[in-house]
Amino acid sequence: MTTQPIYNFCAGPATLPREVMEATAEACRQLEGTGLSLMETSHRSPIFQEVLDAARQLLRELLHIPSDYTILLLGGGASMEFCRIPANLLRRRAAYVNTGVWAAKAQHEAQHWGEVVEVASTERDGYDHVPSQITVPSDVDYLHYTSNNTIYGTEFLHEPEVSVPLVSDMSSDILSRPIQVERHWAIYGGAQKNLSMAGLSFVILSPEALAETPRPLPSILDYRVHRAHGGLFHTPPVVPIFCARQMLRWIKSQGGVPAMERMAVERSRLLYEVLDESRMFRGMARRDSRSRMNISFRIDAERLGGDTTKAAALEAEFIDYCAERDVVGIKGHRLVGGLRASCYNGMPLRGAERLAECMREFESQQIRRGRL
Ligand SMILES: *Cc1c(COP(=O)(O)O)cnc(C)c1O
């Protein structure tokens, strides 16, 4: 690794604290004095069992997960759970909120397992916000929502107020704010944004969620099989689980979830402040739905006489400008274009400050050159 830090705003896989990445790399060289690499260490060895237990215990402690909830760290990612969640939890009908492509994918996969009701959608508005009010039929098993919409930069800062159990894809904001776990049947996601590296899913399940088996399932899809095997039904991704333990230790050392939330508030505030003052950049999400994790923005074509080609060219120029200053990964998702700064738990405040400086300096430079 270089000594000059590179601030990586990539949406995922995403940056992790340097010490977390280094400890994981070191374990791949040699695991805690065993003379073996983590990669060749049995998932049934006592040393790995300790890693797995510690990771689950830290997650339970940091998120205040009740003791009767099951925590699974499984091979896969959020898309794997788009399938396993309804396979295990959808008994007859489930409600889904469509707040973006990931939400729609979760909904689509659920249709393989039962009846799905779309109770709210912000698709017509280009997914620029999350619905403030959701009405759910009383006979649905659960309401599924995507707590943070990574692609658009919108976030539910409060859990939906409904009378049915909640199920949430928290891939991109887990551990960045306190959550009311008891209101959820399930909280799940891919680990590669806020928690660890790619290849791993986290699944937090209430006892009620697992109380019934709606249908016979192949073992690999069955959360109860995974639970019965203590999460070791088959070989789990040992390196990402180790990395998750390091990350959870790091989060704890920083002051836990409240500290992560303070950081998230501060990083995003810095960037939204620049956007709100800017004559050139414009935030893409509606103010009331702004994500603390993914700050989506663009160069406003209206300020350039409606010239969208010019705006796109300036965005490309800005990406290069940032890269020269060790700020990378800010290109927007291919579906929405523009720019996006993903600021997960691993992004230091200094990174957000650096990007804010780049935005201000670039804008001043454009003004000096008479381009604005
Ligand atoms: C990244 C992301 C996904 C996809 O995760 P995979 O692990 O690649 O399947 C799903 N949902 C959300 C909210 C995401 O941010």
Ligand as a Chemical Component Dictionary entry (heavy atoms), coordinates in Angstrom:
data_LIG
# 
_chem_comp.id                   LIG 
_chem_comp.type                 NON-POLYMER 
_chem_comp.pdbx_formal_charge   0 
_chem_comp.three_letter_code    LIG 
# 
loop_
_chem_comp_atom.comp_id 
_chem_comp_atom.atom_id 
_chem_comp_atom.alt_atom_id 
_chem_comp_atom.type_symbol 
_chem_comp_atom.charge 
_chem_comp_atom.model_Cartn_x 
_chem_comp_atom.model_Cartn_y 
_chem_comp_atom.model_Cartn_z 
_chem_comp_atom.pdbx_ordinal 
LIG C1 C1 C 0 -24.839 -3.368 -3.415 1  
LIG C2 C2 C 0 -26.241 -3.604 -3.073 2  
LIG C3 C3 C 0 -26.893 -4.798 -3.402 3  
LIG C4 C4 C 0 -26.227 -5.895 -4.186 4  
LIG O1 O1 O 0 -25.367 -6.599 -3.416 5  
LIG P1 P1 P 0 -24.655 -7.939 -3.949 6  
LIG O2 O2 O 0 -23.948 -8.397 -2.729 7  
LIG O3 O3 O 0 -23.767 -7.528 -5.068 8  
LIG O4 O4 O 0 -25.710 -8.864 -4.401 9  
LIG C5 C5 C 0 -28.189 -4.958 -2.978 10 
LIG N1 N1 N 0 -28.833 -4.007 -2.286 11 
LIG C6 C6 C 0 -28.250 -2.843 -1.965 12 
LIG C7 C7 C 0 -28.997 -1.817 -1.191 13 
LIG C8 C8 C 0 -26.933 -2.614 -2.352 14 
LIG O5 O5 O 0 -26.343 -1.454 -2.040 15 
# 
loop_
_chem_comp_bond.comp_id 
_chem_comp_bond.atom_id_1 
_chem_comp_bond.atom_id_2 
_chem_comp_bond.value_order 
_chem_comp_bond.pdbx_ordinal 
LIG C1 C2 SING 1  
LIG C2 C3 SING 2  
LIG C2 C8 DOUB 3  
LIG C3 C4 SING 4  
LIG C3 C5 DOUB 5  
LIG C4 O1 SING 6  
LIG O1 P1 SING 7  
LIG P1 O2 DOUB 8  
LIG P1 O3 SING 9  
LIG P1 O4 SING 10 
LIG C5 N1 SING 11 
LIG N1 C6 DOUB 12 
LIG C6 C7 SING 13 
LIG C6 C8 SING 14 
LIG C8 O5 SING 15 
# 
